[in-house]
Amino acid sequence: MDTKFIRTSLLSLSLLATLAVAAQAGDVTAYTSLEEDDAKIYIEAFNKDHPDINVHLLRLSTGDLGARILAEKSNPQHDVIWGWAVTNMVDPRILEMLEAYSPQGIDKVDTHFRDPEGRWFATTGYFAAFCVNKTMAEAKKLPIPSSWEDLLNPVYKGEIVMPNAASSGTGYLQVSSLLQMKGEEAGWKFLKQLDQNVAQYIKSGSKPCRMASAGEYVIGTSFAFAAVKQINEGFPIAMVIPKEGAGYEVETSGLMKTSQNKEDAKKFLSWLLTPAAAKLYGERAEMNSVPGGEQAQIARDAGMPADVTKVLFNMDFAWSASNKDRILKQWQAEIER
């Protein structure tokens, strides 16, 4: 990679050390768990409005990003956290690192998508969906599932791939939502039964969908827009939103107290609430809290409901956050492989 700072860069961990040496006006470092292709599009649009600001990006899966931030807590290397699961952001160890900031337009964002103390706000979100390879299902004479319960069918043994709950925000929301839907005792029993059909657990939330598209597995449990993208690219994928209700997350952003360039960091965070950003959210995310973003035609064509709130399970984010360490410890001990 070129050693000069470039406007949009996916930095390796080793290069991040150079960013802390001398933060300058015009340079903003963002840590994110957004999909790389989405982040690239957003930053390119931001640069059209702010060509004098270079955004340097480190993208890691949700769990890995949390470990990274906490490991650097005594000497943070970034200015903003961008597009990170709220169940991670509300960790008290993270919240104490954030500075309250109320960007222009925040009053138009529903209170469910922002911290009462102004330390974070959410612009987008994602919810669970299955990616089912229709061609493979037909060839193997497998039914198209419509629910989580359907996935227990023994005919799917070895045909399912899921995200790893310990590293993937999508993986954790799937586990957390199932435990909330069924109650913990029945939920853990269900997860262990489901494990009998799961071929492997993947660190990424979107990769199970891509693996199903590639024909490696019949079913990848993922998130809805991952399915939309694969369908739009011509893969024989059916997007299935589980009829029990889809667990979901909102993707939050916040300003670091230790930011060395707060003026430009605030400009970046404020841009996330602009109509230009909202338009892109409508095209690239299944949930959008910023007025002005209309659902993309490709999403409607793929089967995305016009009102996604009707398919969502009513998540208790506070429960998901406060019980996360305990749940992941148990999941790793009893299921992870």
C-alpha positions in Angstrom: 0.0 0.0 0.0 1.2 3.5 -0.8 2.8 5.0 2.4 1.1 8.4 1.7 -2.2 9.0 3.2 -5.0 8.5 0.7 -8.5 9.8 0.8 -10.0 6.4 1.5 -7.8 3.7 2.8 -8.3 0.4 4.5 -5.4 0.4 6.8 -3.6 -2.6 8.1 -3.0 -2.8 11.8 0.7 -2.1 11.4 0.0 1.1 9.5 -2.4 2.4 12.2 0.6 3.2 14.5 1.7 5.9 12.1 -1.6 7.7 12.4 -1.0 8.4 16.1 2.3 10.2 15.5 0.9 13.4 14.2 -2.8 13.8 13.7 -3.3 16.8 11.4 -6.2 18.9 10.3 -7.7 17.2 7.3 -7.1 13.7 8.6 -9.8 11.7 10.4 -9.4 8.1 11.4 -12.6 6.0 11.7 -13.0 2.5 13.2 -15.9 0.7 11.7 -17.7 -2.6 11.3 -19.7 -1.6 8.2 -19.2 -3.7 5.1 -16.2 -2.5 3.2 -18.0 -1.8 -0.1 -20.6 0.2 1.8 -18.0 2.2 3.7 -16.2 3.0 0.5 -19.3 4.4 -1.2 -20.2 6.5 1.9 -16.7 8.0 2.1 -16.5 8.8 -1.6 -19.8 10.7 -1.2 -18.5 12.5 2.0 -15.4 13.6 0.0 -17.5 15.2 -2.6 -18.9 17.5 0.1 -15.6 17.7 2.1 -12.7 17.3 -0.4 -10.3 18.7 2.2 -10.8 15.9 4.7 -9.1 12.5 4.3 -10.9 9.7 6.1 -8.6 6.8 7.0 -10.5 3.6 7.8 -9.9 0.5 9.8 -12.6 -2.1 9.2 -13.0 -5.1 11.5 -15.8 -7.5 12.4 -17.9 -6.3 15.4 -16.2 -8.4 18.1 -12.7 -7.9 16.8 -13.2 -4.1 16.7 -14.4 -4.1 20.3 -11.2 -6.0 21.3 -9.1 -3.6 19.3 -10.7 -0.5 20.9 -10.3 -1.8 24.4 -6.7 -2.9 23.8 -5.9 0.7 22.8 -7.9 2.3 25.6 -4.9 3.9 27.2 -3.8 5.4 23.8 -6.7 5.4 21.3 -5.7 5.6 17.7 -8.9 6.9 16.1 -11.2 9.9 16.1 -14.6 8.3 15.6 -16.3 5.0 15.9 -18.6 4.6 12.9 -21.3 2.1 12.2 -20.8 -0.2 15.2 -23.5 -2.4 16.8 -25.3 -0.6 19.7 -24.9 -3.7 21.9 -21.2 -3.1 21.8 -21.3 0.7 21.9 -23.2 0.8 25.2 -20.5 -1.2 27.0 -19.6 1.2 29.9 -15.9 0.9 29.1 -16.6 2.2 25.6 -19.1 4.9 26.7 -16.5 6.5 29.0 -14.3 7.0 25.9 -16.9 8.9 24.0 -17.6 12.7 24.0 -21.1 13.9 23.8 -21.8 15.6 20.5 -25.1 16.7 19.0 -24.7 17.1 15.2 -27.1 19.2 13.2 -30.1 17.1 12.3 -29.9 14.9 15.3 -33.3 16.2 16.5 -34.9 14.5 13.5 -33.6 11.1 14.5 -36.0 9.0 16.6 -35.0 8.8 20.2 -34.7 5.0 19.9 -31.7 5.6 17.6 -29.7 8.0 19.9 -28.2 8.1 23.3 -30.0 10.4 25.8 -26.6 11.7 26.8 -25.5 12.4 23.2 -22.6 10.0 23.2 -23.8 8.0 20.1 -26.4 8.0 17.4 -27.5 5.4 14.8 -28.1 6.1 11.1 -28.5 2.5 9.8 -29.3 -1.0 11.0 -29.5 -4.6 9.9 -31.7 -7.6 10.6 -31.3 -11.3 10.3 -32.2 -13.2 7.1 -31.4 -16.4 5.5 -29.7 -16.7 2.1 -31.0 -19.8 0.4 -29.4 -21.1 -2.8 -32.6 -22.0 -4.8 -30.7 -24.0 -7.5 -28.9 -26.1 -4.9 -32.1 -26.6 -2.9 -33.9 -27.8 -5.9 -31.1 -30.1 -7.0 -30.9 -31.7 -3.5 -34.7 -31.7 -3.2 -34.6 -29.6 -0.1 -37.5 -27.3 0.9 -37.0 -23.6 1.2 -37.1 -22.8 5.0 -39.4 -20.1 6.3 -38.4 -20.0 9.9 -35.6 -20.7 12.4 -37.6 -23.7 13.5 -37.5 -25.1 10.0 -33.7 -25.2 10.1 -33.8 -28.0 12.7 -35.0 -30.3 9.9 -32.4 -33.1 9.6 -32.4 -32.8 5.8 -30.3 -29.6 6.3 -27.5 -31.4 8.1 -24.2 -30.0 6.8 -26.0 -27.5 4.5 -26.0 -24.5 6.8 -23.3 -22.0 7.6 -23.7 -19.3 10.3 -21.7 -16.3 11.5 -19.6 -16.7 14.7 -21.4 -15.0 17.5 -18.1 -14.1 19.3 -16.7 -12.1 16.3 -19.7 -11.1 14.2 -22.4 -8.6 15.3 -24.8 -10.5 13.0 -23.9 -13.7 14.7 -24.5 -12.3 18.1 -27.8 -10.7 17.2 -29.0 -14.1 15.9 -28.1 -15.9 19.1 -29.4 -13.0 21.4 -32.7 -12.8 19.5 -33.3 -16.5 19.7 -32.6 -16.5 23.4 -35.0 -13.6 23.8 -37.7 -15.2 21.6 -37.7 -18.6 23.3 -36.4 -17.8 26.8 -32.9 -18.9 27.8 -33.5 -22.6 28.7 -35.4 -23.3 25.4 -33.2 -21.0 23.5 -30.0 -22.8 24.4 -31.6 -26.1 23.7 -32.6 -24.8 20.2 -29.1 -23.5 19.5 -27.6 -26.9 20.4 -30.1 -28.7 18.1 -29.4 -26.3 15.3 -25.7 -26.8 15.7 -26.2 -30.4 14.6 -27.1 -29.1 11.1 -24.4 -26.3 11.0 -21.3 -27.1 8.9 -19.3 -24.2 10.2 -19.3 -20.8 11.9 -17.7 -17.8 10.0 -16.2 -14.6 11.5 -18.1 -12.4 9.0 -21.8 -11.7 9.0 -22.1 -11.4 5.2 -19.9 -14.3 4.2 -22.4 -17.0 4.9 -24.6 -15.4 2.3 -21.7 -15.2 -0.2 -20.9 -18.9 0.5 -24.5 -19.9 -0.2 -24.3 -17.8 -3.5 -21.1 -19.6 -4.5 -22.8 -23.0 -3.9 -20.6 -24.0 -1.0 -23.7 -24.5 1.2 -27.5 -24.3 0.6 -28.2 -21.9 3.5 -26.3 -19.0 4.9 -27.8 -17.2 7.9 -26.8 -13.6 7.4 -28.5 -10.2 7.3 -31.1 -8.9 4.8 -29.1 -6.6 2.6 -26.4 -9.2 2.1 -29.1 -11.2 0.4 -30.2 -8.2 -1.6 -26.7 -7.6 -2.9 -26.3 -11.3 -4.0 -29.7 -11.3 -5.7 -28.9 -8.1 -7.5 -25.6 -9.6 -8.7 -27.6 -12.4 -10.3 -27.1 -15.3 -7.9 -30.0 -17.7 -7.4 -30.6 -16.6 -3.8 -33.9 -16.5 -2.0 -34.0 -14.0 0.9 -35.9 -15.5 3.8 -36.9 -13.4 6.7 -37.7 -15.8 9.6 -41.4 -15.8 10.4 -40.8 -15.8 14.1 -39.4 -12.2 13.6 -36.0 -11.0 12.7 -33.5 -10.0 15.3 -31.9 -6.7 14.5 -29.1 -4.2 15.4 -28.6 -0.5 14.9 -25.2 0.8 13.7 -24.0 3.6 15.9 -21.4 6.3 15.6 -19.6 8.5 18.2 -16.8 11.0 18.8 -13.7 9.9 20.8 -12.8 12.2 23.7 -9.1 11.7 22.7 -9.6 12.8 19.0 -6.7 14.9 17.9 -8.9 16.5 15.1 -12.3 17.1 16.6 -13.3 19.8 14.2 -13.1 17.5 11.2 -14.3 14.5 13.1 -17.4 16.4 13.9 -17.9 17.4 10.3 -17.7 13.7 9.4 -20.3 12.7 12.0 -22.5 15.6 11.0 -22.4 14.5 7.4 -23.8 11.1 8.4 -27.2 12.9 9.0 -27.4 14.8 5.7 -29.8 14.1 2.9 -26.8 13.0 0.7 -26.0 10.3 3.3 -29.7 9.3 3.8 -30.1 8.7 0.0 -27.2 6.2 0.2 -28.7 4.5 3.3 -31.8 3.9 1.3 -29.8 2.2 -1.4 -27.4 0.2 0.8 -29.1 -0.6 4.2 -32.3 -2.3 5.3 -32.9 0.2 8.1 -32.4 3.9 8.1 -33.1 6.5 10.8 -32.3 9.6 8.8 -35.2 11.3 6.9 -34.9 11.4 3.2 -33.7 7.9 2.4 -36.0 5.9 0.2 -35.8 2.1 0.0 -33.9 1.1 -3.2 -35.7 -0.7 -6.0 -33.3 -3.5 -5.8 -34.3 -4.1 -2.2 -38.0 -4.2 -3.1 -37.3 -6.5 -6.1 -35.4 -8.9 -3.8 -38.4 -9.1 -1.5 -37.6 -6.5 1.2 -40.9 -5.5 2.9 -41.9 -1.8 2.5 -42.3 -1.5 6.2 -39.5 -3.5 7.8 -40.7 -2.8 11.3 -43.5 -5.4 10.7 -40.9 -8.2 10.4 -38.6 -7.3 13.3 -38.5 -9.0 16.6 -38.8 -6.5 19.5 -35.2 -6.7 20.7 -34.2 -5.7 24.2 -30.8 -4.1 23.5 -30.1 -3.4 27.2 -30.5 -7.2 27.9 -28.3 -8.1 24.9 -25.6 -5.7 26.0 -25.6 -6.5 29.8 -25.6 -10.3 29.2 -23.2 -10.4 26.2 -20.1 -11.5 28.0 -22.0 -14.3 29.8 -23.8 -15.4 26.6 -20.7 -15.5 24.5 -18.7 -17.4 27.2 -21.4 -20.1 27.2 -21.7 -20.1 23.4 -18.0 -20.6 23.0 -17.9 -23.3 25.6 -20.8 -25.3 24.4 -21.2 -24.6 20.6 -18.2 -22.8 19.0 -15.9 -25.0 16.9 
